[in-house]
Amino acid sequence: MTEAERERLTERELLGQARLSCQIPCEGEMAVKPLMTVSSSGTDSPGERPADQITPEPRWTDL
């Protein structure tokens, strides 16, 4: 987990319950279940395409 992801999840009291897809490098076979979708969140757009690499530059931390 990156420090940035840990900070955001802690702020929202979601640490240990969810992960931020923008902070997870997808490698090999993975199954992903989105918790927030455009239709469930009431937004008009899913937003921009995620960057190919994690931004900001990841600083890895232990849970």
C-alpha positions as CSV (number, residue, x, y, z in Angstrom):
1,M,0.0,0.0,0.0
2,T,1.3,3.5,-0.8
3,E,1.5,6.2,1.8
4,A,-0.9,8.3,-0.3
5,E,-3.5,5.5,-0.3
6,R,-3.1,4.9,3.4
7,E,-3.6,8.6,4.1
8,R,-6.8,8.9,2.0
9,L,-8.3,5.7,3.4
10,T,-7.5,6.8,7.0
11,E,-9.2,10.2,6.4
12,R,-12.4,8.5,5.2
13,E,-12.2,5.8,7.9
14,L,-12.0,3.1,5.2
15,L,-8.6,1.6,6.1
16,G,-8.9,-2.2,6.0
17,Q,-12.3,-2.0,4.2
18,A,-11.4,-0.7,0.7
19,R,-8.5,0.0,-1.6
20,L,-8.0,2.9,-4.1
21,S,-7.8,1.5,-7.6
22,C,-5.6,4.4,-8.7
23,Q,-3.0,3.2,-6.3
24,I,-2.9,-0.5,-7.3
25,P,-0.7,-1.7,-10.1
26,C,-2.6,-4.3,-12.1
27,E,-0.3,-7.2,-12.9
28,G,-1.1,-10.8,-13.9
29,E,-4.5,-12.1,-13.2
30,M,-6.6,-10.0,-10.9
31,A,-10.3,-9.7,-10.0
32,V,-11.6,-6.2,-9.2
33,K,-15.0,-5.4,-7.8
34,P,-15.7,-1.6,-8.0
35,L,-17.5,-0.3,-4.9
36,M,-18.4,3.0,-6.4
37,T,-19.7,3.2,-10.0
38,V,-21.0,6.2,-12.0
39,S,-24.6,4.9,-11.5
40,S,-24.2,4.3,-7.8
41,S,-22.4,7.5,-7.0
42,G,-24.7,9.9,-8.9
43,T,-21.9,11.4,-10.9
44,D,-22.1,12.3,-14.6
45,S,-18.7,10.8,-15.5
46,P,-16.3,8.2,-14.3
47,G,-13.5,10.8,-14.6
48,E,-10.3,10.7,-16.4
49,R,-8.5,7.5,-17.4
50,P,-6.1,6.5,-14.6
51,A,-2.4,7.0,-15.3
52,D,-0.4,4.0,-16.5
53,Q,1.9,4.4,-13.5
54,I,1.0,5.2,-9.9
55,T,1.0,9.0,-9.1
56,P,2.4,10.6,-7.1
57,E,5.6,8.5,-7.1
58,P,4.7,5.6,-4.7
59,R,6.3,5.4,-1.3
60,W,5.4,1.9,-0.1
61,T,4.4,1.3,3.5
62,D,3.3,-1.7,5.6
63,L,-0.3,-1.9,6.7
